[in-house]
Amino acid sequence: MKHYLDYIDFSNGICSEEINNNFKRLQDQINIERLSVAGQGISSGLQLNIKDFDLNVSEGYVVGNTGEEVYIPSTTINIEKPILIAKEETLKVNKNNTVTLQEIPYATNRLMNSAQADSSEYGITLSLPNAYIEDLNLDIVTLENKTITINNPNNYETIVVSYYYVLRRLDIVFINKKNEIDYRIGTSSASPSIPELDKDEYLYILGYILVDGMALTAINKYNAIATIIQEFNSVRNVYTDSNNELYLCGTPFSAIKIINIVEPKNPKVGTFWYDESVNELKVWRKTDNYTFSETQRYLSENPNNPQIFTTIIKYLPNRQQLQVYINGEPVNRDYIIEGIDLNAEQINEGVYSKQFKINPKLFKLNKNTDVSYKIVRYDGYEEWVSVNNKNCVNCEERYIWTPEILENEVISHEHDLRNFYFDYKEQHNLFFVPNTNSIKILINQVPLHSDQFEEITLNDVFASEDAQQIQYLLKTYYGYKDDIDINDIHEEYENIGIGFRLAAPLDRTTNNYIEIQVTQRVYSNPISKRFQRSSTFVYSDIIEYNDKNNNDNIFLTNRSYRYKENQLELYINGLLQIKNKDYEEVCDKEEKLIGTLTDKFKLLKQLNNGDIISYRITYNVYSYDHVDQLFENFKDELDKLKAEVTNRLNKFDSINDDLQDKYQDINKALIDIKNLSNDVSNNYIRKNTELTVDNFPREVLTGVKAYIINQIMNIGSSPAAIQMSSDPNYSFSNNDLITVYNTKTNTILLKGQDYEIIDGGIRIKNNNSIMNSTLYVYGIKFKEV
């Protein structure tokens, strides 16, 4: 096949066949370039967007296996709601007239569980085991999750409950062989799988849709939702999405990292550098941060309340530092307006804010709603951190289940006082590596032996006898939204510890304190770099309690300690007190930042006179070798700034000299223009000046006869020759300028059409409009040379 255009000779005419052949070669070459540069696949568009259960696929283009580009129009698909599964159970009625179902019943509207729906949409039928006995008095009094309380006036011991329940489902959206958008429903299952497609059924898969009838919303309700869990519209070799994000083989270009062999001079966060001197891969990143959180109760009943909240510490708006929670669930960032106490310019300049707003147009708060916020701030320190450094140190994490926490979890989490699970969000720091003796369990400060408990790992979530029960508890109460999250964790870590199981359940009648200590080995860098030498100091003292000297149970320490850095330990009569339960640290500063020095604490329990309060403060003193380097770098930066300022001043002086020169040039040009204006006035005439003999130069006048023809003639009814003058000096020829004006019609006669010049005058031609009219003849006679 030719890769060049044919030369076309248009001198013999245009041949469409030759032009069409060239156009075809151009199109073929474009197709070849498409395939060679980016390959076949989706070239643009075809983005997925779900609103309720309507899936919209935007218009787009697909490149075929021969390089041709096919247009696919926008398509809207109605996603099938959760499929109802019928179930019938024969159950024993207890003394409270309640029965417990195996599954959570689902409403017939297919959008929510029955407990949230209207009674007409429960989809639950109560009957008796004996088909010959009917009792219309059986009905539902209350319904909560799996538990049904019935009206049972006849005290039946056994009833039959017919109801519906739902399972999750994975659907698939794809482009079929006809280049049309198609959709296939998956099978409902506790662990749904992707529907199978034969290779001859589809060209490209656009994405997977998860339909979950029991999705937990931000307001703690179970509703049906359809969500996109994976899109494949960027699998082409080279692809650019609607946000101008470049993808290479399905990977965002911004995610592709370059490893520098030579240390970059001005690295940015995320820059990689291979340090050959120590054979380590390093990344430039921020190393220090602190987290602050607080909960406020919303007490307003005003429906027009602006829902504005004030934070204790400041944060940078729109910098991912603020996260808001409602009743413990994270709120979509689109609902939050950050930095409402600042204007747009201040936000762009990085001014700190102390307010945020929950947009009442998008989310209305109810009275007594708990609104929490978390602020994560960095101290701005950045350095090279080793990626593959194998030097490790031990770090310890602790958590205590108090009797109050256990009592609450028995009710809210179906806790059996034997199996303890870590919350995916709040207790992520407790995850551990199994079979490495990483955890230590204490009950009422008594450590347990290894045969008195066992570890619960992700392998138990998938492969144990209680796998379904564990999955149910994790998804319902411990922040694991669905199986996808669990699978992601399992792929990231080969196996991971997520809890522990006691050999025997705890006694419900005993107040127990359960403590877990998790020892984790972490990379010593940047710890070893930032804290190259350290010393630990311990200070302790005692206070004898006297209610006469008490000031709201607030006590002073003889040494300062750092706020919320776990430096203070407190004992009363020799018993260790629990932080934030028996006592709390007190900071008088407006911004209660972690690490702020304070010398106060407050007891949260009443004491008797004579009780001994003992406290211990543990703190470290560090020697920063890199601080000197920081100041040295600071001096270098000042020198650079000084040089830059000097350079700018020199440039300003140079610009000033140039401006003075330009000013002189402009002043001279203005003088020249003024002189030129005077010269024009003296030597030229204006365009609206009447031309007279005085206006003409002598050179012109020497060639012009000082005679102007100006004569009025009356024309009769027949052609006539008009003799302008008998003086031969005034006879004229075709070279002279003659104008003949018809006063009757107000028109100028055309030479050659209405009249012609003859020797000594003009002849009027036969023209009805000229006959019987008055003509005004004028002109200029030029001297014959």
Disulfide bonds with the S-S distance in Angstrom:
none
